Amino acid sequence: MSAQDRLTDALYGLGWSTVRKLPEPAAVRLGRTIADAAWKRRGKGVLRLESNYARVVPGASPDRLAELSRAGMRSYLRYWMESFRLPAWSKERIADGFTPKDLHHLTEGMDAGKGVVLALPHLANWDLAGAWVTTQLGIPFTTVAERLKPETLYDRFVAYREGLGMEVLPHSGGSAFGTLARRLRDGGLVCLVADRDLSASGVEVDFFGDTARMPAGPALLAQQTGALLLPVTLWYDDSPVMRGRVHPPVEVPGSGTRAEKTSVMTQALADAFATGIAEHPEDWHMLQRLWLADLDPAKGRP
């Protein structure tokens, strides 16, 4: 393991071991202090965040974009402070920490017994939403995680999410899709973060007026298993409570090839994501390149 990898692993370990013990007001202040310091440095992540916001809020002035990126960094650090503290939260604190709208789409879908796929963008705190589902609704679910480097950091994230009641599968290795399909055929719940896929298998979508690539997995799982596909968007307000919305189901088209159906369904997901992101751009934690026009051609195009 390199020195940088050891440092990265140690910092995340410090977060889960130390930040989780802080009183909540102290954690909030710490997160805001770190966010403001990072914003003032104007590093690559902040500049990329502003560039992405410029597509979401076309015509925004430089001052408006700077204001958005500052709010975005504060939202991002709120996510991390919450995530470091989530393992220590009581069931009551988790229950009080999230209020979703239109939850009936999820509960009715689960009652139908055909399985449900929830697809989310990188908005607010998807880990908190997941913990709320497992504790408040009592519904376990399966998700996937990208293999991180160093391996010890990946292991930390898996242990963290499993501790919140999630079954976590590695994204690489080729077996995740089959396991997810089996869970759905058994009437289970699958949750996937699905607003960025730079692989050759990603589906091209129109996103805020330009082409991006998003994963085909949610649409393919719904087609192959008969599960309900539900977009979900999340956001913060000025309270300690995160808000969310379960959007209406994305229907499987009645005709077309599998690829054509997948394209239509993934575009519908992108449209639902765009609605939530446009309403709360500061809570979209996309500090990486997303649109194909922004990507290095060698990396962004198959």
Solvent accessible surface area in square Angstrom, and as a share of the most:
residue,aa,sasa,rsa
1,M,121,0.54
2,S,60,0.39
3,A,69,0.54
4,Q,118,0.53
5,D,40,0.21
6,R,133,0.48
7,L,93,0.46
8,T,35,0.20
9,D,19,0.10
10,A,57,0.45
11,L,104,0.52
12,Y,56,0.21
13,G,11,0.10
14,L,102,0.51
15,G,5,0.05
16,W,22,0.08
17,S,55,0.35
18,T,62,0.36
19,V,13,0.08
20,R,83,0.30
21,K,160,0.68
22,L,53,0.26
23,P,91,0.57
24,E,55,0.25
25,P,82,0.51
26,A,25,0.19
27,A,2,0.01
28,V,89,0.51
29,R,154,0.56
30,L,67,0.33
31,G,3,0.03
32,R,126,0.46
33,T,89,0.52
34,I,74,0.37
35,A,0,0.00
36,D,21,0.11
37,A,46,0.35
38,A,19,0.14
39,W,47,0.16
40,K,138,0.59
41,R,181,0.66
42,R,98,0.36
43,G,34,0.33
44,K,185,0.78
45,G,27,0.26
46,V,5,0.03
47,L,88,0.44
48,R,39,0.14
49,L,0,0.00
50,E,20,0.09
51,S,44,0.28
52,N,0,0.00
53,Y,0,0.00
54,A,41,0.32
55,R,62,0.23
56,V,10,0.06
57,V,38,0.22
58,P,108,0.68
59,G,86,0.83
60,A,25,0.19
61,S,57,0.37
62,P,111,0.70
63,D,117,0.61
64,R,94,0.34
65,L,26,0.13
66,A,26,0.20
67,E,104,0.47
68,L,4,0.02
69,S,0,0.00
70,R,87,0.32
71,A,38,0.30
72,G,1,0.01
73,M,11,0.05
74,R,67,0.24
75,S,9,0.06
76,Y,53,0.20
77,L,17,0.09
78,R,58,0.21
79,Y,8,0.03
80,W,35,0.12
81,M,13,0.06
82,E,16,0.07
83,S,1,0.01
84,F,19,0.08
85,R,25,0.09
86,L,1,0.00
87,P,51,0.32
88,A,58,0.45
89,W,27,0.09
90,S,59,0.38
91,K,146,0.62
92,E,118,0.53
93,R,54,0.20
94,I,9,0.05
95,A,28,0.22
96,D,99,0.51
97,G,1,0.01
98,F,12,0.05
99,T,66,0.38
100,P,27,0.17
101,K,120,0.51
102,D,60,0.31
103,L,41,0.20
104,H,84,0.38
105,H,33,0.15
106,L,2,0.01
107,T,46,0.27
108,E,108,0.48
109,G,7,0.07
110,M,37,0.16
111,D,124,0.64
112,A,71,0.55
113,G,43,0.42
114,K,134,0.57
115,G,1,0.01
116,V,0,0.00
117,V,0,0.00
118,L,10,0.05
119,A,0,0.00
120,L,12,0.06
121,P,1,0.00
122,H,50,0.22
123,L,0,0.00
124,A,0,0.00
125,N,0,0.00
126,W,39,0.14
127,D,3,0.01
128,L,1,0.00
129,A,9,0.07
130,G,6,0.06
131,A,1,0.00
132,W,17,0.06
133,V,11,0.06
134,T,22,0.13
135,T,49,0.29
136,Q,97,0.43
137,L,51,0.26
138,G,53,0.51
139,I,28,0.14
140,P,99,0.62
141,F,11,0.05
142,T,5,0.03
143,T,17,0.10
144,V,39,0.22
145,A,10,0.08
146,E,124,0.55
147,R,105,0.38
148,L,60,0.30
149,K,174,0.74
150,P,8,0.05
151,E,91,0.41
152,T,57,0.33
153,L,10,0.05
154,Y,14,0.05
155,D,74,0.38
156,R,89,0.33
157,F,16,0.06
158,V,24,0.14
159,A,64,0.50
160,Y,16,0.06
161,R,37,0.13
162,E,88,0.39
163,G,68,0.65
164,L,16,0.08
165,G,37,0.35
166,M,13,0.06
167,E,60,0.27
168,V,14,0.08
169,L,24,0.12
170,P,43,0.27
171,H,122,0.55
172,S,57,0.37
173,G,80,0.77
174,G,73,0.70
175,S,80,0.52
176,A,12,0.09
177,F,67,0.28
178,G,31,0.30
179,T,15,0.09
180,L,8,0.04
181,A,4,0.03
182,R,132,0.48
183,R,81,0.29
184,L,0,0.00
185,R,140,0.51
186,D,120,0.62
187,G,16,0.16
188,G,22,0.22
189,L,3,0.02
190,V,0,0.00
191,C,14,0.08
192,L,15,0.07
193,V,57,0.33
194,A,2,0.02
195,D,0,0.00
196,R,80,0.29
197,D,25,0.13
198,L,55,0.27
199,S,54,0.35
200,A,74,0.58
201,S,84,0.54
202,G,13,0.12
203,V,21,0.12
204,E,95,0.43
205,V,5,0.03
206,D,81,0.42
207,F,1,0.00
208,F,53,0.22
209,G,67,0.64
210,D,44,0.23
211,T,47,0.27
212,A,0,0.00
213,R,4,0.02
214,M,1,0.00
215,P,26,0.16
216,A,16,0.12
217,G,21,0.21
218,P,2,0.01
219,A,0,0.00
220,L,36,0.18
221,L,1,0.00
222,A,2,0.02
223,Q,41,0.18
224,Q,74,0.33
225,T,23,0.13
226,G,45,0.44
227,A,7,0.05
228,L,56,0.28
229,L,1,0.00
230,L,0,0.00
231,P,2,0.01
232,V,10,0.05
233,T,2,0.01
234,L,2,0.01
235,W,31,0.11
236,Y,16,0.06
237,D,58,0.30
238,D,158,0.82
239,S,35,0.22
240,P,89,0.56
241,V,32,0.19
242,M,0,0.00
243,R,71,0.26
244,G,0,0.00
245,R,77,0.28
246,V,6,0.03
247,H,10,0.05
248,P,71,0.45
249,P,42,0.27
250,V,17,0.10
251,E,129,0.58
252,V,64,0.37
253,P,33,0.21
254,G,85,0.82
255,S,91,0.59
256,G,43,0.42
257,T,80,0.47
258,R,144,0.53
259,A,77,0.60
260,E,98,0.44
261,K,44,0.19
262,T,7,0.04
263,S,47,0.30
264,V,89,0.51
265,M,1,0.00
266,T,1,0.01
267,Q,49,0.22
268,A,38,0.29
269,L,2,0.01
270,A,0,0.00
271,D,75,0.39
272,A,14,0.11
273,F,0,0.00
274,A,19,0.15
275,T,59,0.34
276,G,3,0.03
277,I,0,0.00
278,A,54,0.42
279,E,111,0.50
280,H,39,0.17
281,P,10,0.06
282,E,48,0.22
283,D,3,0.02
284,W,0,0.00
285,H,9,0.04
286,M,0,0.00
287,L,30,0.15
288,Q,85,0.38
289,R,112,0.41
290,L,0,0.00
291,W,0,0.00
292,L,7,0.03
293,A,71,0.55
294,D,29,0.15
295,L,20,0.10
296,D,71,0.37
297,P,97,0.61
298,A,93,0.72
299,K,158,0.67
300,G,0,0.00
301,R,125,0.46
302,P,121,0.76
